[in-house]
Amino acid sequence: MENRKLAVLIDADNAQASLTAELLAEVAKYGTAIVKRAYGDWTTSQLKSWKEVLHKHAIHPIQQFAYTSGKNSTDSALIIDAMDLLYTGNFDGFCLVSSDSDFTRLATRLREGGLTVIGIGEKSKTPRPFIAACDKFVFTEILRPEKAQEETGSNDKPKTRSTRQSKSKPAAPKEVHPLQAMFTSAIDAVARESGWAELSAVGSYIAKNDPSFDPRNYGHSRLSQMVKKLDFLTVQEQRNGSKLHSEIRLKEAEGGETQPVAVNSPAPACVAEAPLAASPSTPRKKRTPRKKADSPVAKG
């Protein structure tokens, strides 16, 4: 991955100080954090948990007083600094750490300037518009592996149990996996005529349409591991030296391709019947007027 120069701007009022180490480790996957700033009113007792973390990770605190009681001025200070950093032209992307919808327009503006925007926030608090405005959005829940396993572990196992129980009940319909619609649309968009689609192309398509998509949300470290666990997909892999090339397709498409083979089998019989149907009609025998033309010869 290319070494992007990133500016990490943290809304301390809407971020967890206990996840700072995991947060910066996640940012390191996308580039180097050249600027690390945290915004808030550090005179209040609400940000006590941040004070020890700031020095440990070399995060520069930006003091912003609340000019009016009940109103937060931190968002405005962060947005102004972000625009100043944008106009310097020294950065390749921004990392906005917040669950506040007020940064939706900021993320959109940064992307319009040609920069990559990575958002990090809580899944339960972050509004959908802010997620969609980013190139990539990471939920803080997956930054804690033990908590992610507790949440994602219930996503797969209960579903497999329910499908096994449904086999004993013929009348019960088969449950549709919550990810099936997303993968179906992605495969239809990038697949070849054979129905196979490159896994990398499918992953890129899904990420563009849903910035919050991450295999770790479902208990898998990589997309290649995740697709092998989805029962509605077929995976094939080919190794070229040290590189592993993966392709996927829908299992429903496999059954659909066998039908044209069956349709072509009776075709020769239909061709053989064509001349038999034409032989009894013999429309040319109706040309009897030629015999009337011979009658004057007989009179002569």
C-alpha positions as CSV (number, residue, x, y, z in Angstrom):
1,M,0.0,0.0,0.0
2,E,1.3,3.5,-0.9
3,N,2.6,5.6,2.0
4,R,0.1,8.4,2.2
5,K,0.6,11.5,4.3
6,L,-2.4,11.7,6.6
7,A,-3.7,14.3,9.0
8,V,-5.5,12.7,12.0
9,L,-8.1,15.0,13.5
10,I,-9.8,13.7,16.6
11,D,-13.1,15.0,18.0
12,A,-12.3,14.2,21.7
13,D,-15.9,14.9,22.7
14,N,-17.1,12.1,20.5
15,A,-14.2,9.6,20.6
16,Q,-12.9,7.1,23.2
17,A,-9.5,7.7,24.7
18,S,-9.1,4.0,25.6
19,L,-9.0,3.1,22.0
20,T,-6.2,5.5,21.0
21,A,-3.5,2.9,20.5
22,E,-5.8,0.7,18.4
23,L,-7.0,3.8,16.5
24,L,-3.5,4.8,15.5
25,A,-2.6,1.3,14.5
26,E,-5.6,1.3,12.2
27,V,-4.5,4.6,10.7
28,A,-1.0,3.2,10.0
29,K,-2.6,0.7,7.6
30,Y,-3.6,3.6,5.3
31,G,-0.5,5.8,5.6
32,T,1.7,7.9,8.0
33,A,0.1,10.2,10.5
34,I,2.0,13.4,9.9
35,V,-0.4,15.6,12.0
36,K,-2.2,14.3,15.1
37,R,-4.5,16.7,16.8
38,A,-7.3,16.3,19.4
39,Y,-10.0,19.0,19.8
40,G,-11.9,19.8,23.0
41,D,-12.3,21.9,26.0
42,W,-9.4,20.5,28.1
43,T,-10.5,22.6,31.1
44,T,-13.5,20.4,31.7
45,S,-13.5,17.2,33.7
46,Q,-15.1,15.2,30.8
47,L,-11.8,14.9,29.0
48,K,-9.6,13.7,31.9
49,S,-9.2,10.3,30.3
50,W,-7.5,11.9,27.3
51,K,-4.8,13.8,29.1
52,E,-2.6,10.7,29.8
53,V,-3.1,9.4,26.2
54,L,-2.2,12.7,24.5
55,H,1.5,12.7,25.7
56,K,1.9,9.0,25.2
57,H,1.0,9.0,21.5
58,A,2.3,12.5,20.7
59,I,-1.1,13.9,20.0
60,H,-1.3,17.7,20.0
61,P,-4.3,19.0,22.1
62,I,-6.2,21.9,20.6
63,Q,-8.0,24.0,23.2
64,Q,-11.5,25.2,22.3
65,F,-13.6,26.9,24.9
66,A,-17.4,26.7,24.8
67,Y,-18.4,30.3,24.1
68,T,-22.0,29.6,25.0
69,S,-23.2,27.1,27.6
70,G,-24.8,24.1,26.1
71,K,-23.1,24.6,22.7
72,N,-20.0,22.9,21.4
73,S,-17.4,24.9,19.5
74,T,-15.0,22.0,19.0
75,D,-16.5,21.0,15.6
76,S,-15.9,24.5,14.1
77,A,-12.3,24.5,15.3
78,L,-11.7,21.1,13.7
79,I,-13.3,22.1,10.4
80,I,-11.3,25.3,10.2
81,D,-8.0,23.5,10.8
82,A,-8.9,20.8,8.3
83,M,-9.5,23.4,5.5
84,D,-6.2,25.1,6.4
85,L,-4.3,21.8,6.1
86,L,-6.1,21.1,2.9
87,Y,-4.9,24.3,1.2
88,T,-1.3,23.5,2.2
89,G,-1.2,20.7,-0.3
90,N,1.0,18.7,1.9
91,F,-1.4,15.8,2.6
92,D,-2.8,12.9,0.7
93,G,-5.7,12.2,3.1
94,F,-7.5,12.9,6.3
95,C,-8.6,10.7,9.1
96,L,-11.6,12.1,10.9
97,V,-12.2,10.5,14.3
98,S,-15.8,11.2,15.4
99,S,-19.4,10.0,15.3
100,D,-20.8,13.4,14.8
101,S,-22.9,14.1,11.6
102,D,-21.6,17.7,11.5
103,F,-18.5,16.4,9.7
104,T,-20.4,15.1,6.8
105,R,-19.9,18.2,4.7
106,L,-16.3,18.4,5.7
107,A,-15.6,14.8,4.5
108,T,-17.4,15.6,1.2
109,R,-15.3,18.8,0.7
110,L,-12.0,17.0,1.4
111,R,-12.9,14.4,-1.2
112,E,-13.8,17.0,-3.7
113,G,-10.3,18.3,-3.2
114,G,-8.9,15.0,-4.3
115,L,-7.9,13.7,-0.9
116,T,-8.8,10.3,0.7
117,V,-11.0,10.5,3.8
118,I,-11.1,7.8,6.4
119,G,-13.7,8.0,9.1
120,I,-13.5,6.3,12.5
121,G,-16.5,6.2,14.9
122,E,-18.9,4.2,16.9
123,K,-21.3,2.0,14.9
124,S,-24.3,2.8,17.1
125,K,-23.8,6.6,17.0
126,T,-22.5,7.4,13.6
127,P,-25.2,8.5,11.1
128,R,-25.3,7.0,7.7
129,P,-24.6,10.2,5.7
130,F,-21.3,10.7,7.5
131,I,-20.3,7.1,6.6
132,A,-21.3,7.5,3.0
133,A,-19.3,10.8,2.7
134,C,-16.0,8.9,3.5
135,D,-13.9,6.7,1.3
136,K,-13.5,4.2,4.1
137,F,-15.2,4.1,7.5
138,V,-14.0,1.9,10.4
139,F,-16.2,1.2,13.4
140,T,-14.5,1.4,16.7
141,E,-16.2,-1.8,17.8
142,I,-13.9,-3.9,15.6
143,L,-10.8,-2.3,17.1
144,R,-11.3,-4.4,20.1
145,P,-10.9,-8.1,19.0
146,E,-12.5,-9.6,22.0
147,K,-15.6,-7.4,21.7
148,A,-15.8,-8.0,18.0
149,Q,-15.9,-11.8,18.4
150,E,-18.7,-11.5,20.9
151,E,-20.8,-9.5,18.5
152,T,-19.9,-11.1,15.2
153,G,-19.8,-14.6,16.6
154,S,-23.6,-14.5,16.9
155,N,-23.9,-13.4,13.3
156,D,-22.9,-16.7,11.7
157,K,-23.5,-19.6,14.1
158,P,-27.1,-18.9,14.9
159,K,-27.9,-18.6,11.2
160,T,-26.3,-22.0,10.5
161,R,-28.3,-23.6,13.3
162,S,-31.5,-22.1,12.0
163,T,-30.9,-23.5,8.5
164,R,-30.2,-26.9,9.9
165,Q,-33.5,-26.8,11.9
166,S,-35.3,-25.6,8.8
167,K,-34.4,-28.9,7.0
168,S,-36.5,-30.8,9.5
169,K,-39.4,-28.6,8.6
170,P,-40.1,-28.8,4.9
171,A,-42.7,-26.0,5.0
172,A,-40.2,-23.4,6.5
173,P,-38.6,-21.2,3.9
174,K,-34.8,-21.0,3.7
175,E,-33.3,-17.9,5.4
176,V,-31.6,-15.4,3.1
177,H,-28.1,-14.4,4.3
178,P,-28.0,-10.6,5.1
179,L,-25.0,-10.2,2.9
180,Q,-26.4,-12.1,-0.1
181,A,-28.0,-9.0,-1.7
182,M,-24.9,-7.0,-1.4
183,F,-22.7,-9.6,-3.0
184,T,-25.2,-10.4,-5.7
185,S,-25.3,-6.8,-6.9
186,A,-21.5,-6.6,-6.8
187,I,-20.9,-9.8,-8.7
188,D,-23.5,-8.8,-11.3
189,A,-21.7,-5.5,-11.8
190,V,-18.2,-6.9,-12.3
191,A,-18.6,-10.5,-13.4
192,R,-17.6,-11.9,-16.8
193,E,-20.0,-13.7,-19.1
194,S,-19.1,-16.9,-17.4
195,G,-20.5,-15.6,-14.1
196,W,-17.1,-15.6,-12.4
197,A,-15.9,-12.3,-10.8
198,E,-12.5,-11.4,-9.4
199,L,-12.6,-11.1,-5.7
200,S,-10.5,-7.9,-5.7
201,A,-13.0,-6.3,-8.1
202,V,-16.0,-7.4,-6.0
203,G,-14.3,-6.0,-2.8
204,S,-13.6,-2.7,-4.5
205,Y,-17.2,-2.4,-5.7
206,I,-18.6,-3.1,-2.3
207,A,-16.3,-0.7,-0.6
208,K,-17.3,2.1,-3.0
209,N,-21.0,1.6,-2.3
210,D,-20.6,0.9,1.4
211,P,-17.5,2.6,3.0
212,S,-18.3,0.9,6.3
213,F,-18.0,-2.6,4.9
214,D,-15.2,-4.5,6.6
215,P,-14.7,-8.3,7.0
216,R,-13.8,-7.7,10.6
217,N,-17.3,-6.6,11.3
218,Y,-18.3,-10.3,10.6
219,G,-15.4,-11.9,12.5
220,H,-13.0,-12.4,9.6
221,S,-9.6,-10.7,9.1
222,R,-9.7,-10.9,5.3
223,L,-12.3,-10.9,2.6
224,S,-10.8,-14.1,1.1
225,Q,-11.5,-15.9,4.4
226,M,-15.0,-14.4,4.6
227,V,-16.3,-15.5,1.2
228,K,-15.3,-19.1,1.9
229,K,-17.8,-19.1,4.8
230,L,-20.7,-17.8,2.8
231,D,-22.9,-20.7,1.6
232,F,-24.3,-18.8,-1.3
233,L,-20.9,-18.3,-3.0
234,T,-18.5,-20.6,-4.8
235,V,-14.8,-19.8,-4.6
236,Q,-12.0,-20.9,-6.8
237,E,-8.3,-20.0,-6.3
238,Q,-5.3,-20.2,-8.6
239,R,-1.7,-19.6,-7.4
240,N,0.7,-17.9,-9.7
241,G,4.0,-18.0,-7.9
242,S,3.6,-16.2,-4.6
243,K,0.4,-14.5,-5.6
244,L,-3.0,-16.1,-5.0
245,H,-5.8,-15.2,-7.5
246,S,-9.3,-15.7,-6.2
247,E,-12.6,-15.6,-8.0
248,I,-16.2,-16.0,-6.8
249,R,-19.6,-16.6,-8.2
250,L,-23.1,-17.2,-7.0
251,K,-24.2,-20.8,-6.6
252,E,-27.5,-20.0,-8.2
253,A,-25.7,-19.0,-11.4
254,E,-24.2,-22.4,-11.6
255,G,-27.5,-24.1,-11.8
256,G,-28.6,-21.5,-14.4
257,E,-25.8,-22.4,-16.8
258,T,-26.8,-26.1,-17.0
259,Q,-30.2,-25.2,-18.5
260,P,-29.0,-24.0,-21.9
261,V,-27.2,-27.4,-22.4
262,A,-30.4,-29.3,-21.9
263,V,-32.3,-27.0,-24.2
264,N,-29.8,-27.5,-27.1
265,S,-30.1,-31.4,-26.9
266,P,-33.6,-31.7,-28.6
267,A,-32.7,-29.2,-31.3
268,P,-31.6,-31.8,-33.9
269,A,-35.0,-33.5,-33.6
270,C,-36.8,-30.3,-34.4
271,V,-34.6,-29.8,-37.5
272,A,-35.4,-33.4,-38.6
273,E,-39.2,-32.8,-38.3
274,A,-39.1,-29.7,-40.5
275,P,-38.9,-31.4,-43.9
276,L,-41.5,-34.0,-42.9
277,A,-44.0,-31.2,-42.1
278,A,-43.3,-29.6,-45.5
279,S,-43.6,-32.7,-47.7
280,P,-47.4,-33.4,-47.5
281,S,-48.4,-29.8,-48.2
282,T,-47.0,-29.8,-51.8
283,P,-48.5,-26.4,-52.8
284,R,-46.9,-26.6,-56.3
285,K,-49.5,-29.1,-57.6
286,K,-52.0,-26.3,-57.8
287,R,-50.4,-25.1,-61.0
288,T,-53.0,-26.9,-63.1
289,P,-53.7,-23.9,-65.4
290,R,-50.8,-25.0,-67.6
291,K,-52.9,-27.9,-68.8
292,K,-55.6,-25.5,-70.0
293,A,-53.0,-23.9,-72.1
294,D,-52.6,-27.3,-74.0
295,S,-56.3,-27.4,-75.0
296,P,-56.0,-25.1,-78.1
297,V,-53.4,-27.5,-79.5
298,A,-55.8,-30.4,-79.2
299,K,-58.5,-28.4,-81.1
300,G,-56.1,-27.7,-83.9
